């Protein structure tokens, strides 16, 4: 990416109260090196960690701290601060700042500016691991994402408070890259970056009939696949979602094909080809009953319980990956594992023949709560990427962006 992505861009950096605030000094320096103008709001808590003098020296601008600084308010009010920015960056985004943003609360210059702005906002969360994993913070994160707030990090690693966690603030280089990415995506000039790409997503459980009223199933909610279809469609991909039975509303802009069984799911997928990318997120039942009764199986008095013989269902991911005609150029599978997560996922990728596998660590020690948070490793041909503890929606958005990067780089190489 050329340095000009940031040339003359106006960044309003809101520095929250956390030990990671010191990284903002490096971020400011890097942004200015790339030609950006940086203004800052330093929260009261933020000023406990970095001084207005060091921030102001690096930005070469006054540092804004108080909502009721009348002299400054007369010179440049909080509305003007937002009006005069191309992007607002909140770093570190503390649990408190995220909660206030998600709920539209104000009380100081930072939160008032964030509520008054109509400009894009990028946050770099950082907090104690338990605060991050708390349902309240995850709810706020989901709300912020639904509101269109962009997120960078957090990262895995030891915390300043000596608890191992996944919530260190992204490094200055990563925040810089996210800001550059923001501006380069906007450089599509209103065009959707995945426009022209066809995507197929499988999602949900399958129901395998025993008789006309009974079936075998699993507990999959379908949330992950629906979120992926939504994220791909939002980036402009022409998206087909082949869904087993779920309670979820059809995602906007996505063609939904509803199916019940694994065999129907495979047939619907094959009928949707060719596509550029297939993402198999469905929890397909591995087995079905060999003959499903055409009439309800009756419980005759004294009769023993029926013997159900199970036979294997088609493996949709493996079938699509091994197609000779119409094989999508990029096939992505999922793997939920409880132990040796990466090792098993690497083997699964090879066995199924897909290009990428999203390995989901569902072991109890990850702190994954109620299936809402995911710890993910993306296994590709080139190795492994470790993603932080994230809600399913964030995993979906990250995956969609990763797919975008794949097609963009490929185009460049072509
Ligand atoms: N999958 C599929 N069709 C099947 C079974 C699985 O398309 N009949 C896909 C899932 O959508 C997922 C991937 O295969 O993308 C891995 O699913 P998983 O259940 O983890 O793998 P299994 O093959 O069932 O292996 P195991 O249960 O032994 O881990």
Boltz pocket constraint, residues with backbone or C-beta under 6 A from the ligand:
constraints:
  - pocket:
      binder: B
      contacts: [[A, 202], [A, 262], [A, 280], [A, 281], [A, 282], [A, 283], [A, 284], [A, 285], [A, 286], [A, 313], [A, 314], [A, 315], [A, 316], [A, 317], [A, 318], [A, 332], [A, 333], [A, 334], [A, 335], [A, 336]]
      max_distance: 6.0
